[in-house]
Structures are given as structure tokens and as C-alpha cells.
Amino acid sequence: MQGVVFALMSGLFIALQGIFNARLATGVGPWLSVLIVHFVGLMGCLVIYSFVRDRKIGGFRQLPWIYASGGLIGVLVVVTELTAIQKLGMTWAMCLLLVAQILCAFLIDLKGWFGVLKKQGNRGQWVGVGLMLAGVAIFSLA
């Protein structure tokens, strides 16, 4: 149940972050917006980490280097999301973002990429993907 709560909270935060970042970018531009957002995030993380300290930095050396690129991916997420919101509007941008995110996650599960346990796709999941794509098509026509 805790995972469901965190997933729902994450969805809420993604939507709020998207609109806040898009509004910030209208005032300062997309790249300065990304810089400000990540700087504020870094400061927040440093404060939280100073109290929590849930892991030691030495564990970082045991992981594949590619996982450190999550920060760069975060930069790309923020700039592409805020640009999509500015160009498409909040709902349409979030609709496409969610579809892309779910399809990518589904492929990662099917292929077992990045150390994820490989899973077989079943008929219901494929129907779900089709319904999701149909939903996007219907949404775009409305």
C-alpha cells in the first residue's frame, strides 16, 4: 500500500513540477529555469541528507557509472516537460508524457534492461497498451 501512496504522490508532484517549471521558464527562459530548479533541488536534498544520511557515499563506487547519468536525464526531463507544457498545454503534455513513461517502463520490464527482473508481457497488458494509445487518440480528437 505504501508503494501505491508514493506512486500517487509522485504523479501529483510531477504535474505540479511541470506547471511550476513552465511558468518559471516563461520568465527566465528554459535553460536558466532548469538551472534554478536543479539548484533549489540540490539545496533541498543537502538539507534533508544532513538529517537522514540513509547510505554511505562509498556505495556509489560499486554501481555502474551509467546510473549517475540520472541527473543529466533529470535536466532533459525538466526542459522537455516545460517546453511541452508551453507548446501543448498542461493536459495534453501530461497525457503524452504519461504514455511515453508507461511504454518505456513496459519495455524495460519486457527486456529486463538496467538490471530489472525480465517479465513476460501478457495479453491483458498488451490490451492495456492498446487501450492507452486509443485513449490518447480519442483525447487528441476532442
The first five atom37 places (N, CA, C, CB, O) and aatype in JSON, in Angstrom:
{
  "aatype": [12, 5, 7, 19, 19, 13, 0, 10, 12, 15, 7, 10, 13, 9, 0, 10, 5, 7, 9, 13, 2, 0, 1, 10, 0, 16, 7, 19, 7, 14, 17, 10, 15, 19, 10, 9, 19, 8, 13, 19, 7, 10, 12, 7, 4, 10, 19, 9, 18, 15, 13, 19, 1, 3, 1, 11, 9, 7, 7, 13, 1, 5, 10, 14, 17, 9, 18, 0, 15, 7, 7, 10, 9, 7, 19, 10, 19, 19, 19, 16, 6, 10, 16, 0, 9, 5, 11, 10, 7, 12, 16, 17, 0, 12, 4, 10, 10, 10, 19, 0, 5, 9, 10, 4, 0, 13, 10, 9, 3, 10, 11, 7, 17, 13, 7, 19, 10, 11, 11, 5, 7, 2, 1, 7, 5, 17, 19, 7, 19, 7, 10, 12, 10, 0, 7, 19, 0, 9, 13, 15, 10, 0],
  "atom_mask": [
    [1, 1, 1, 1, 1],
    [1, 1, 1, 1, 1],
    [1, 1, 1, 0, 1],
    [1, 1, 1, 1, 1],
    [1, 1, 1, 1, 1],
    [1, 1, 1, 1, 1],
    [1, 1, 1, 1, 1],
    [1, 1, 1, 1, 1],
    [1, 1, 1, 1, 1],
    [1, 1, 1, 1, 1],
    [1, 1, 1, 0, 1],
    [1, 1, 1, 1, 1],
    [1, 1, 1, 1, 1],
    [1, 1, 1, 1, 1],
    [1, 1, 1, 1, 1],
    [1, 1, 1, 1, 1],
    [1, 1, 1, 1, 1],
    [1, 1, 1, 0, 1],
    [1, 1, 1, 1, 1],
    [1, 1, 1, 1, 1],
    [1, 1, 1, 1, 1],
    [1, 1, 1, 1, 1],
    [1, 1, 1, 1, 1],
    [1, 1, 1, 1, 1],
    [1, 1, 1, 1, 1],
    [1, 1, 1, 1, 1],
    [1, 1, 1, 0, 1],
    [1, 1, 1, 1, 1],
    [1, 1, 1, 0, 1],
    [1, 1, 1, 1, 1],
    [1, 1, 1, 1, 1],
    [1, 1, 1, 1, 1],
    [1, 1, 1, 1, 1],
    [1, 1, 1, 1, 1],
    [1, 1, 1, 1, 1],
    [1, 1, 1, 1, 1],
    [1, 1, 1, 1, 1],
    [1, 1, 1, 1, 1],
    [1, 1, 1, 1, 1],
    [1, 1, 1, 1, 1],
    [1, 1, 1, 0, 1],
    [1, 1, 1, 1, 1],
    [1, 1, 1, 1, 1],
    [1, 1, 1, 0, 1],
    [1, 1, 1, 1, 1],
    [1, 1, 1, 1, 1],
    [1, 1, 1, 1, 1],
    [1, 1, 1, 1, 1],
    [1, 1, 1, 1, 1],
    [1, 1, 1, 1, 1],
    [1, 1, 1, 1, 1],
    [1, 1, 1, 1, 1],
    [1, 1, 1, 1, 1],
    [1, 1, 1, 1, 1],
    [1, 1, 1, 1, 1],
    [1, 1, 1, 1, 1],
    [1, 1, 1, 1, 1],
    [1, 1, 1, 0, 1],
    [1, 1, 1, 0, 1],
    [1, 1, 1, 1, 1],
    [1, 1, 1, 1, 1],
    [1, 1, 1, 1, 1],
    [1, 1, 1, 1, 1],
    [1, 1, 1, 1, 1],
    [1, 1, 1, 1, 1],
    [1, 1, 1, 1, 1],
    [1, 1, 1, 1, 1],
    [1, 1, 1, 1, 1],
    [1, 1, 1, 1, 1],
    [1, 1, 1, 0, 1],
    [1, 1, 1, 0, 1],
    [1, 1, 1, 1, 1],
    [1, 1, 1, 1, 1],
    [1, 1, 1, 0, 1],
    [1, 1, 1, 1, 1],
    [1, 1, 1, 1, 1],
    [1, 1, 1, 1, 1],
    [1, 1, 1, 1, 1],
    [1, 1, 1, 1, 1],
    [1, 1, 1, 1, 1],
    [1, 1, 1, 1, 1],
    [1, 1, 1, 1, 1],
    [1, 1, 1, 1, 1],
    [1, 1, 1, 1, 1],
    [1, 1, 1, 1, 1],
    [1, 1, 1, 1, 1],
    [1, 1, 1, 1, 1],
    [1, 1, 1, 1, 1],
    [1, 1, 1, 0, 1],
    [1, 1, 1, 1, 1],
    [1, 1, 1, 1, 1],
    [1, 1, 1, 1, 1],
    [1, 1, 1, 1, 1],
    [1, 1, 1, 1, 1],
    [1, 1, 1, 1, 1],
    [1, 1, 1, 1, 1],
    [1, 1, 1, 1, 1],
    [1, 1, 1, 1, 1],
    [1, 1, 1, 1, 1],
    [1, 1, 1, 1, 1],
    [1, 1, 1, 1, 1],
    [1, 1, 1, 1, 1],
    [1, 1, 1, 1, 1],
    [1, 1, 1, 1, 1],
    [1, 1, 1, 1, 1],
    [1, 1, 1, 1, 1],
    [1, 1, 1, 1, 1],
    [1, 1, 1, 1, 1],
    [1, 1, 1, 1, 1],
    [1, 1, 1, 1, 1],
    [1, 1, 1, 1, 1],
    [1, 1, 1, 0, 1],
    [1, 1, 1, 1, 1],
    [1, 1, 1, 1, 1],
    [1, 1, 1, 0, 1],
    [1, 1, 1, 1, 1],
    [1, 1, 1, 1, 1],
    [1, 1, 1, 1, 1],
    [1, 1, 1, 1, 1],
    [1, 1, 1, 1, 1],
    [1, 1, 1, 0, 1],
    [1, 1, 1, 1, 1],
    [1, 1, 1, 1, 1],
    [1, 1, 1, 0, 1],
    [1, 1, 1, 1, 1],
    [1, 1, 1, 1, 1],
    [1, 1, 1, 1, 1],
    [1, 1, 1, 0, 1],
    [1, 1, 1, 1, 1],
    [1, 1, 1, 0, 1],
    [1, 1, 1, 1, 1],
    [1, 1, 1, 1, 1],
    [1, 1, 1, 1, 1],
    [1, 1, 1, 1, 1],
    [1, 1, 1, 0, 1],
    [1, 1, 1, 1, 1],
    [1, 1, 1, 1, 1],
    [1, 1, 1, 1, 1],
    [1, 1, 1, 1, 1],
    [1, 1, 1, 1, 1],
    [1, 1, 1, 1, 1],
    [1, 1, 1, 1, 1]
  ],
  "atom_positions": [
    [[0.82, -1.19, 0.0], [0.0, 0.0, 0.0], [0.86, 1.26, 0.0], [-0.93, 0.0, 1.2], [0.51, 2.27, -0.62]],
    [[2.0, 1.19, 0.7], [2.88, 2.34, 0.77], [3.4, 2.7, -0.63], [4.06, 2.06, 1.71], [3.52, 3.88, -0.96]],
    [[3.69, 1.69, -1.45], [4.14, 1.95, -2.81], [3.09, 2.68, -3.63], [0.0, 0.0, 0.0], [3.43, 3.56, -4.43]],
    [[1.82, 2.32, -3.46], [0.73, 2.98, -4.18], [0.63, 4.44, -3.77], [-0.63, 2.25, -3.92], [0.48, 5.32, -4.61]],
    [[0.73, 4.7, -2.47], [0.66, 6.08, -1.98], [1.8, 6.91, -2.56], [0.7, 6.11, -0.43], [1.59, 8.03, -3.01]],
    [[3.01, 6.35, -2.54], [4.16, 7.08, -3.08], [4.03, 7.29, -4.58], [5.45, 6.32, -2.77], [4.41, 8.35, -5.08]],
    [[3.5, 6.32, -5.31], [3.3, 6.49, -6.75], [2.29, 7.59, -7.04], [2.83, 5.16, -7.38], [2.5, 8.4, -7.94]],
    [[1.2, 7.63, -6.28], [0.2, 8.69, -6.46], [0.77, 10.06, -6.11], [-1.05, 8.39, -5.6], [0.52, 11.05, -6.8]],
    [[1.53, 10.11, -5.03], [2.17, 11.37, -4.66], [3.14, 11.83, -5.76], [2.92, 11.23, -3.33], [3.19, 13.01, -6.09]],
    [[3.89, 10.89, -6.31], [4.83, 11.22, -7.38], [4.1, 11.79, -8.59], [5.63, 9.99, -7.78], [4.57, 12.77, -9.19]],
    [[2.98, 11.2, -8.96], [2.19, 11.72, -10.07], [1.73, 13.14, -9.82], [0.0, 0.0, 0.0], [1.77, 13.99, -10.71]],
    [[1.28, 13.41, -8.61], [0.88, 14.76, -8.23], [2.06, 15.72, -8.32], [0.29, 14.76, -6.8], [1.93, 16.81, -8.88]],
    [[3.2, 15.31, -7.78], [4.38, 16.17, -7.81], [4.87, 16.44, -9.23], [5.5, 15.55, -6.98], [5.31, 17.54, -9.54]],
    [[4.8, 15.43, -10.1], [5.22, 15.61, -11.49], [4.35, 16.66, -12.17], [5.15, 14.27, -12.26], [4.87, 17.52, -12.89]],
    [[3.05, 16.61, -11.96], [2.16, 17.59, -12.57], [2.44, 19.0, -12.03], [0.68, 17.22, -12.31], [2.53, 19.95, -12.8]],
    [[2.59, 19.12, -10.71], [2.89, 20.43, -10.12], [4.24, 20.95, -10.58], [2.86, 20.34, -8.6], [4.38, 22.13, -10.92]],
    [[5.23, 20.08, -10.6], [6.56, 20.48, -11.04], [6.52, 20.97, -12.48], [7.55, 19.31, -10.9], [7.15, 21.97, -12.82]],
    [[5.78, 20.28, -13.31], [5.7, 20.66, -14.71], [5.17, 22.06, -14.91], [0.0, 0.0, 0.0], [5.75, 22.85, -15.65]],
    [[4.07, 22.38, -14.25], [3.48, 23.71, -14.45], [4.33, 24.78, -13.79], [2.05, 23.75, -13.89], [4.47, 25.87, -14.34]],
    [[4.91, 24.5, -12.62], [5.78, 25.49, -11.97], [7.0, 25.77, -12.85], [6.23, 24.99, -10.57], [7.39, 26.92, -13.03]],
    [[7.6, 24.71, -13.4], [8.78, 24.88, -14.25], [8.43, 25.64, -15.53], [9.39, 23.53, -14.6], [9.21, 26.48, -15.98]],
    [[7.28, 25.34, -16.11], [6.86, 26.04, -17.33], [6.65, 27.52, -17.05], [5.58, 25.41, -17.91], [7.03, 28.36, -17.86]],
    [[6.04, 27.85, -15.91], [5.82, 29.25, -15.56], [7.14, 29.96, -15.28], [4.89, 29.36, -14.33], [7.34, 31.1, -15.7]],
    [[8.04, 29.29, -14.59], [9.37, 29.85, -14.33], [10.09, 30.12, -15.65], [10.2, 28.91, -13.44], [10.73, 31.16, -15.82]],
    [[9.99, 29.18, -16.58], [10.68, 29.32, -17.87], [10.14, 30.48, -18.7], [10.56, 28.03, -18.67], [10.87, 31.06, -19.49]],
    [[8.86, 30.81, -18.53], [8.33, 31.96, -19.28], [8.98, 33.26, -18.82], [6.8, 32.05, -19.12], [9.05, 34.22, -19.58]],
    [[9.45, 33.29, -17.59], [10.1, 34.49, -17.07], [11.59, 34.54, -17.29], [0.0, 0.0, 0.0], [12.15, 35.61, -17.51]],
    [[12.25, 33.38, -17.23], [13.72, 33.39, -17.28], [14.3, 32.58, -18.43], [14.28, 32.87, -15.99], [15.51, 32.6, -18.65]],
    [[13.46, 31.86, -19.17], [13.95, 31.01, -20.26], [14.11, 29.58, -19.78], [0.0, 0.0, 0.0], [14.23, 29.32, -18.58]],
    [[14.11, 28.63, -20.72], [14.12, 27.22, -20.33], [15.4, 26.77, -19.62], [13.91, 26.37, -21.53], [15.32, 26.04, -18.63]],
    [[16.56, 27.17, -20.1], [17.79, 26.63, -19.51], [18.11, 27.24, -18.16], [18.95, 26.86, -20.45], [18.6, 26.55, -17.27]],
    [[17.84, 28.54, -17.99], [18.03, 29.13, -16.66], [17.01, 28.55, -15.69], [17.91, 30.67, -16.72], [17.3, 28.35, -14.51]],
    [[15.82, 28.28, -16.18], [14.8, 27.63, -15.36], [15.29, 26.27, -14.87], [13.49, 27.46, -16.16], [15.16, 25.95, -13.69]],
    [[15.86, 25.48, -15.77], [16.39, 24.16, -15.39], [17.49, 24.32, -14.34], [16.94, 23.41, -16.63], [17.55, 23.56, -13.38]],
    [[18.36, 25.3, -14.53], [19.45, 25.53, -13.58], [18.89, 25.91, -12.21], [20.38, 26.64, -14.1], [19.33, 25.37, -11.19]],
    [[17.93, 26.82, -12.18], [17.33, 27.24, -10.91], [16.64, 26.06, -10.22], [16.31, 28.38, -11.14], [16.82, 25.84, -9.02]],
    [[15.86, 25.31, -10.99], [15.12, 24.18, -10.43], [16.07, 23.15, -9.82], [14.25, 23.51, -11.52], [15.84, 22.66, -8.71]],
    [[17.14, 22.82, -10.53], [18.07, 21.82, -10.01], [18.91, 22.36, -8.85], [18.98, 21.32, -11.12], [19.26, 21.6, -7.95]],
    [[19.23, 23.64, -8.87], [19.96, 24.23, -7.75], [19.1, 24.2, -6.49], [20.39, 25.67, -8.07], [19.58, 23.8, -5.42]],
    [[17.85, 24.61, -6.61], [16.93, 24.58, -5.46], [16.75, 23.14, -4.97], [15.55, 25.21, -5.83], [16.72, 22.88, -3.77]],
    [[16.63, 22.21, -5.92], [16.52, 20.79, -5.56], [17.76, 20.29, -4.84], [0.0, 0.0, 0.0], [17.66, 19.55, -3.86]],
    [[18.94, 20.69, -5.32], [20.2, 20.3, -4.67], [20.25, 20.82, -3.24], [21.41, 20.82, -5.46], [20.62, 20.1, -2.32]],
    [[19.88, 22.08, -3.05], [19.9, 22.66, -1.71], [18.93, 21.91, -0.79], [19.54, 24.16, -1.76], [19.25, 21.6, 0.36]],
    [[17.74, 21.61, -1.3], [16.77, 20.85, -0.51], [17.29, 19.47, -0.14], [0.0, 0.0, 0.0], [17.13, 19.02, 0.99]],
    [[17.92, 18.81, -1.11], [18.47, 17.47, -0.85], [19.59, 17.52, 0.19], [19.0, 16.85, -2.14], [19.68, 16.65, 1.05]],
    [[20.45, 18.53, 0.1], [21.54, 18.65, 1.07], [21.01, 18.83, 2.48], [22.45, 19.82, 0.7], [21.54, 18.24, 3.42]],
    [[19.97, 19.63, 2.64], [19.37, 19.83, 3.96], [18.79, 18.51, 4.47], [18.27, 20.93, 3.91], [19.04, 18.11, 5.61]],
    [[18.01, 17.84, 3.62], [17.4, 16.57, 4.03], [18.46, 15.53, 4.34], [16.44, 16.05, 2.94], [18.38, 14.83, 5.34]],
    [[19.48, 15.42, 3.46], [20.54, 14.42, 3.66], [21.33, 14.68, 4.94], [21.48, 14.41, 2.45], [21.8, 13.74, 5.57]],
    [[21.48, 15.94, 5.32], [22.22, 16.24, 6.55], [21.52, 15.68, 7.78], [22.4, 17.76, 6.7], [22.16, 15.45, 8.81]],
    [[20.22, 15.45, 7.68], [19.47, 14.86, 8.8], [19.29, 13.35, 8.64], [18.11, 15.53, 8.91], [19.33, 12.62, 9.63]],
    [[19.09, 12.88, 7.42], [18.72, 11.48, 7.19], [19.94, 10.57, 7.07], [17.87, 11.37, 5.94], [20.04, 9.58, 7.8]],
    [[20.86, 10.89, 6.18], [22.07, 10.09, 5.92], [21.76, 8.59, 5.87], [23.13, 10.36, 7.0], [22.27, 7.81, 6.68]],
    [[20.94, 8.21, 4.92], [20.47, 6.83, 4.83], [21.49, 5.87, 4.22], [19.22, 6.78, 4.03], [21.35, 4.66, 4.38]],
    [[22.49, 6.36, 3.53], [23.52, 5.49, 2.93], [24.88, 6.19, 3.0], [23.16, 5.13, 1.45], [24.96, 7.4, 3.21]],
    [[25.92, 5.41, 2.81], [27.27, 5.96, 2.77], [27.67, 6.19, 1.31], [28.28, 5.02, 3.48], [27.24, 5.46, 0.42]],
    [[28.48, 7.21, 1.09], [28.9, 7.58, -0.26], [29.74, 6.47, -0.91], [29.69, 8.89, -0.23], [29.8, 6.4, -2.13]],
    [[30.37, 5.63, -0.13], [31.2, 4.55, -0.67], [30.42, 3.58, -1.54], [0.0, 0.0, 0.0], [31.0, 2.96, -2.43]],
    [[29.13, 3.42, -1.3], [28.31, 2.53, -2.12], [28.21, 2.98, -3.56], [0.0, 0.0, 0.0], [27.91, 2.18, -4.44]],
    [[28.47, 4.26, -3.8], [28.41, 4.81, -5.15], [29.43, 4.13, -6.07], [28.66, 6.33, -5.12], [29.14, 3.9, -7.24]],
    [[30.6, 3.82, -5.54], [31.66, 3.21, -6.35], [31.33, 1.8, -6.8], [32.95, 3.19, -5.56], [31.95, 1.29, -7.73]],
    [[30.39, 1.16, -6.17], [30.03, -0.21, -6.51], [28.99, -0.3, -7.62], [29.53, -0.93, -5.29], [28.69, -1.39, -8.1]],
    [[28.45, 0.83, -8.03], [27.39, 0.85, -9.03], [27.94, 1.17, -10.41], [26.31, 1.86, -8.65], [28.97, 1.84, -10.52]],
    [[27.28, 0.71, -11.48], [27.7, 1.08, -12.83], [27.62, 2.6, -13.0], [26.81, 0.38, -13.88], [26.69, 3.25, -12.52]],
    [[28.6, 3.16, -13.69], [28.69, 4.61, -13.87], [27.46, 5.2, -14.55], [29.92, 4.95, -14.66], [27.12, 6.36, -14.32]],
    [[26.79, 4.42, -15.39], [25.66, 4.93, -16.16], [24.53, 5.43, -15.24], [25.13, 3.85, -17.09], [23.77, 6.31, -15.63]],
    [[24.42, 4.86, -14.05], [23.34, 5.26, -13.15], [23.52, 6.69, -12.64], [23.27, 4.3, -11.97], [22.54, 7.32, -12.22]],
    [[24.72, 7.22, -12.67], [24.95, 8.61, -12.28], [24.4, 9.58, -13.31], [26.44, 8.86, -12.07], [24.26, 10.77, -13.02]],
    [[24.09, 9.1, -14.5], [23.55, 9.99, -15.54], [22.1, 10.37, -15.27], [23.66, 9.31, -16.91], [21.52, 11.14, -16.03]],
    [[21.52, 9.86, -14.2], [20.15, 10.24, -13.85], [19.99, 11.74, -13.67], [0.0, 0.0, 0.0], [18.93, 12.29, -13.96]],
    [[21.04, 12.41, -13.2], [20.98, 13.87, -13.06], [20.87, 14.56, -14.41], [0.0, 0.0, 0.0], [20.09, 15.5, -14.57]],
    [[21.64, 14.08, -15.39], [21.56, 14.64, -16.74], [20.19, 14.34, -17.35], [22.69, 14.09, -17.63], [19.6, 15.18, -18.02]],
    [[19.71, 13.14, -17.12], [18.37, 12.79, -17.6], [17.33, 13.7, -16.93], [18.04, 11.3, -17.31], [16.37, 14.12, -17.58]],
    [[17.53, 14.01, -15.65], [16.63, 14.94, -14.96], [16.6, 16.31, -15.62], [0.0, 0.0, 0.0], [15.54, 16.93, -15.72]],
    [[17.76, 16.79, -16.06], [17.82, 18.07, -16.79], [16.98, 17.97, -18.06], [19.29, 18.43, -17.14], [16.21, 18.88, -18.36]],
    [[17.13, 16.88, -18.79], [16.36, 16.69, -20.02], [14.87, 16.57, -19.74], [16.86, 15.46, -20.78], [14.04, 17.08, -20.5]],
    [[14.52, 15.89, -18.65], [13.11, 15.77, -18.27], [12.51, 17.15, -18.03], [12.96, 14.89, -16.99], [11.44, 17.46, -18.55]],
    [[13.19, 17.97, -17.25], [12.65, 19.28, -16.91], [12.5, 20.15, -18.15], [13.54, 19.98, -15.88], [11.45, 20.76, -18.35]],
    [[13.53, 20.22, -18.99], [13.46, 21.11, -20.15], [12.45, 20.62, -21.19], [14.84, 21.26, -20.8], [11.75, 21.43, -21.8]],
    [[12.36, 19.31, -21.4], [11.39, 18.82, -22.39], [9.96, 18.92, -21.85], [11.7, 17.36, -22.77], [9.04, 19.22, -22.61]],
    [[9.78, 18.67, -20.56], [8.45, 18.77, -19.97], [7.95, 20.21, -20.0], [8.45, 18.25, -18.54], [6.81, 20.46, -20.4]],
    [[8.78, 21.16, -19.57], [8.31, 22.55, -19.55], [8.06, 23.07, -20.95], [9.33, 23.44, -18.83], [7.14, 23.86, -21.16]],
    [[8.87, 22.64, -21.93], [8.65, 23.05, -23.31], [7.35, 22.45, -23.85], [9.84, 22.63, -24.19], [6.59, 23.13, -24.53]],
    [[7.1, 21.18, -23.55], [5.86, 20.54, -23.99], [4.65, 21.24, -23.4], [5.85, 19.05, -23.61], [3.65, 21.46, -24.1]],
    [[4.71, 21.6, -22.13], [3.59, 22.29, -21.48], [3.36, 23.65, -22.13], [3.85, 22.46, -19.97], [2.21, 24.04, -22.37]],
    [[4.44, 24.37, -22.42], [4.3, 25.68, -23.06], [3.7, 25.55, -24.46], [5.65, 26.38, -23.14], [2.9, 26.39, -24.87]],
    [[4.07, 24.51, -25.19], [3.63, 24.36, -26.58], [2.26, 23.68, -26.7], [4.65, 23.56, -27.36], [1.48, 24.01, -27.59]],
    [[1.96, 22.73, -25.8], [0.75, 21.91, -25.93], [-0.32, 22.2, -24.9], [1.13, 20.47, -25.85], [-1.49, 21.87, -25.1]],
    [[0.06, 22.81, -23.8], [-0.85, 22.96, -22.68], [-0.62, 21.83, -21.68], [0.0, 0.0, 0.0], [-0.05, 20.79, -22.01]],
    [[-1.08, 22.04, -20.47], [-0.8, 21.12, -19.37], [-1.35, 19.71, -19.61], [-1.37, 21.67, -18.08], [-0.6, 18.74, -19.5]],
    [[-2.62, 19.6, -19.92], [-3.25, 18.28, -20.0], [-2.69, 17.45, -21.15], [-4.75, 18.43, -20.16], [-2.36, 16.28, -20.96]],
    [[-2.58, 18.03, -22.31], [-2.09, 17.29, -23.47], [-0.63, 16.87, -23.26], [-2.21, 18.15, -24.75], [-0.26, 15.74, -23.59]],
    [[0.19, 17.76, -22.7], [1.58, 17.42, -22.43], [1.67, 16.27, -21.42], [2.35, 18.65, -21.9], [2.44, 15.34, -21.62]],
    [[0.88, 16.33, -20.35], [0.9, 15.27, -19.34], [0.4, 13.95, -19.91], [0.06, 15.67, -18.13], [0.91, 12.89, -19.57]],
    [[-0.59, 14.01, -20.78], [-1.13, 12.81, -21.43], [-0.02, 12.1, -22.21], [-2.31, 13.18, -22.36], [0.18, 10.9, -22.06]],
    [[0.68, 12.85, -23.04], [1.75, 12.25, -23.84], [2.92, 11.81, -22.97], [2.24, 13.25, -24.89], [3.53, 10.77, -23.22]],
    [[3.25, 12.6, -21.95], [4.32, 12.25, -21.04], [4.04, 10.92, -20.35], [4.53, 13.35, -19.99], [4.92, 10.06, -20.26]],
    [[2.82, 10.75, -19.87], [2.46, 9.51, -19.18], [2.5, 8.31, -20.11], [1.07, 9.64, -18.57], [2.97, 7.24, -19.73]],
    [[2.01, 8.48, -21.34], [2.05, 7.37, -22.3], [3.5, 6.98, -22.59], [1.33, 7.77, -23.62], [3.83, 5.8, -22.58]],
    [[4.35, 7.97, -22.84], [5.76, 7.67, -23.11], [6.41, 6.99, -21.91], [6.52, 8.96, -23.46], [7.2, 6.06, -22.07]],
    [[6.09, 7.46, -20.72], [6.66, 6.89, -19.5], [6.21, 5.44, -19.3], [6.27, 7.73, -18.28], [7.03, 4.57, -18.97]],
    [[4.94, 5.18, -19.5], [4.42, 3.82, -19.32], [4.98, 2.88, -20.38], [2.88, 3.82, -19.37], [5.36, 1.75, -20.06]],
    [[5.04, 3.32, -21.63], [5.6, 2.48, -22.68], [7.07, 2.17, -22.43], [5.44, 3.15, -24.05], [7.51, 1.03, -22.62]],
    [[7.83, 3.16, -21.99], [9.24, 2.93, -21.68], [9.38, 1.94, -20.52], [9.94, 4.26, -21.33], [10.21, 1.03, -20.57]],
    [[8.59, 2.12, -19.47], [8.64, 1.2, -18.33], [8.26, -0.21, -18.74], [7.71, 1.69, -17.21], [8.86, -1.18, -18.28]],
    [[7.26, -0.33, -19.61], [6.82, -1.64, -20.09], [7.95, -2.33, -20.86], [5.57, -1.5, -20.98], [8.2, -3.52, -20.68]],
    [[8.64, -1.57, -21.72], [9.77, -2.14, -22.47], [10.9, -2.55, -21.53], [10.29, -1.12, -23.49], [11.51, -3.6, -21.73]],
    [[11.19, -1.73, -20.53], [12.24, -2.08, -19.57], [11.9, -3.38, -18.86], [12.43, -0.94, -18.53], [12.76, -4.24, -18.68]],
    [[10.63, -3.54, -18.46], [10.2, -4.8, -17.83], [10.3, -5.98, -18.79], [8.77, -4.67, -17.32], [10.8, -7.04, -18.42]],
    [[9.83, -5.79, -20.03], [9.84, -6.89, -21.01], [11.25, -7.34, -21.36], [9.12, -6.47, -22.27], [11.51, -8.54, -21.5]],
    [[12.16, -6.39, -21.49], [13.52, -6.69, -21.93], [14.48, -6.95, -20.76], [14.06, -5.56, -22.76], [15.56, -7.5, -20.96]],
    [[14.08, -6.57, -19.56], [14.96, -6.76, -18.41], [16.15, -5.81, -18.43], [0.0, 0.0, 0.0], [17.22, -6.16, -17.93]],
    [[15.98, -4.63, -18.99], [17.07, -3.67, -19.07], [17.41, -3.1, -17.7], [16.71, -2.53, -20.03], [16.56, -3.05, -16.81]],
    [[18.65, -2.68, -17.52], [19.14, -1.98, -16.33], [19.02, -2.81, -15.06], [18.39, -0.68, -16.16], [18.81, -2.27, -13.97]],
    [[19.14, -4.11, -15.2], [19.11, -4.99, -14.04], [17.73, -5.28, -13.49], [0.0, 0.0, 0.0], [17.59, -5.86, -12.41]],
    [[16.69, -4.88, -14.22], [15.31, -5.16, -13.79], [14.99, -6.61, -14.12], [14.29, -4.18, -14.48], [15.38, -7.11, -15.18]],
    [[14.28, -7.28, -13.25], [13.87, -8.65, -13.5], [13.0, -8.69, -14.75], [13.11, -9.23, -12.27], [11.97, -8.02, -14.82]],
    [[13.41, -9.49, -15.73], [12.68, -9.59, -17.0], [11.32, -10.24, -16.77], [13.49, -10.4, -18.04], [11.21, -11.26, -16.08]],
    [[10.28, -9.62, -17.35], [8.92, -10.13, -17.18], [8.31, -10.42, -18.54], [8.05, -9.12, -16.4], [8.61, -9.75, -19.53]],
    [[7.46, -11.42, -18.58], [6.7, -11.73, -19.79], [5.49, -10.8, -19.87], [6.25, -13.23, -19.81], [4.78, -10.61, -18.88]],
    [[5.27, -10.23, -21.03], [4.05, -9.44, -21.22], [2.89, -10.4, -21.46], [0.0, 0.0, 0.0], [3.01, -11.35, -22.23]],
    [[1.77, -10.14, -20.82], [0.62, -11.0, -21.04], [-0.41, -10.26, -21.91], [-0.01, -11.43, -19.7], [-0.27, -9.07, -22.18]],
    [[-1.4, -10.97, -22.33], [-2.41, -10.42, -23.23], [-3.09, -9.19, -22.63], [-3.45, -11.48, -23.56], [-3.32, -8.2, -23.33]],
    [[-3.41, -9.24, -21.35], [-4.06, -8.11, -20.7], [-3.21, -6.85, -20.73], [0.0, 0.0, 0.0], [-3.73, -5.75, -20.92]],
    [[-1.9, -7.02, -20.55], [-1.02, -5.86, -20.6], [-0.96, -5.26, -22.0], [0.38, -6.24, -20.13], [-0.96, -4.04, -22.16]],
    [[-0.91, -6.12, -23.01], [-0.88, -5.64, -24.39], [-2.2, -4.94, -24.74], [-0.61, -6.8, -25.37], [-2.2, -3.93, -25.44]],
    [[-3.31, -5.48, -24.25], [-4.6, -4.82, -24.46], [-4.58, -3.46, -23.76], [-5.78, -5.7, -23.92], [-5.08, -2.47, -24.3]],
    [[-4.01, -3.41, -22.57], [-3.9, -2.14, -21.84], [-3.1, -1.11, -22.61], [0.0, 0.0, 0.0], [-3.47, 0.07, -22.65]],
    [[-1.99, -1.53, -23.22], [-1.19, -0.62, -24.04], [-2.03, -0.11, -25.21], [0.09, -1.33, -24.56], [-2.01, 1.09, -25.52]],
    [[-2.75, -1.01, -25.87], [-3.6, -0.61, -26.99], [-4.69, 0.37, -26.55], [0.0, 0.0, 0.0], [-4.95, 1.35, -27.24]],
    [[-5.32, 0.1, -25.41], [-6.36, 1.0, -24.91], [-5.78, 2.37, -24.54], [-7.04, 0.38, -23.69], [-6.41, 3.4, -24.75]],
    [[-4.58, 2.35, -23.99], [-3.94, 3.61, -23.64], [-3.67, 4.44, -24.9], [-2.62, 3.34, -22.89], [-3.93, 5.64, -24.92]],
    [[-3.16, 3.8, -25.94], [-2.92, 4.5, -27.2], [-4.22, 4.98, -27.83], [-2.16, 3.6, -28.18], [-4.29, 6.07, -28.39]],
    [[-5.26, 4.15, -27.73], [-6.58, 4.57, -28.23], [-7.09, 5.77, -27.43], [-7.59, 3.4, -28.15], [-7.69, 6.68, -28.0]],
    [[-6.85, 5.76, -26.13], [-7.25, 6.88, -25.3], [-6.56, 8.18, -25.7], [0.0, 0.0, 0.0], [-7.18, 9.24, -25.71]],
    [[-5.28, 8.08, -26.03], [-4.55, 9.26, -26.5], [-5.14, 9.76, -27.81], [-3.05, 8.95, -26.66], [-5.3, 10.96, -28.01]],
    [[-5.45, 8.83, -28.71], [-6.05, 9.21, -29.99], [-7.4, 9.89, -29.78], [-6.22, 7.97, -30.9], [-7.68, 10.91, -30.41]],
    [[-8.22, 9.34, -28.9], [-9.52, 9.94, -28.61], [-9.34, 11.32, -27.98], [-10.35, 9.03, -27.67], [-10.04, 12.27, -28.33]],
    [[-8.41, 11.41, -27.05], [-8.15, 12.68, -26.38], [-7.71, 13.74, -27.38], [-7.08, 12.51, -25.29], [-8.11, 14.9, -27.28]],
    [[-6.89, 13.35, -28.34], [-6.38, 14.32, -29.32], [-7.47, 14.81, -30.26], [-5.25, 13.7, -30.13], [-7.38, 15.92, -30.79]],
    [[-8.5, 14.01, -30.47], [-9.59, 14.39, -31.36], [-10.63, 15.26, -30.67], [-10.25, 13.16, -31.93], [-11.44, 15.91, -31.33]],
    [[-10.62, 15.26, -29.35], [-11.64, 16.01, -28.58], [-11.36, 17.49, -28.58], [-11.69, 15.5, -27.14], [-12.11, 18.26, -27.98]]
  ]
}
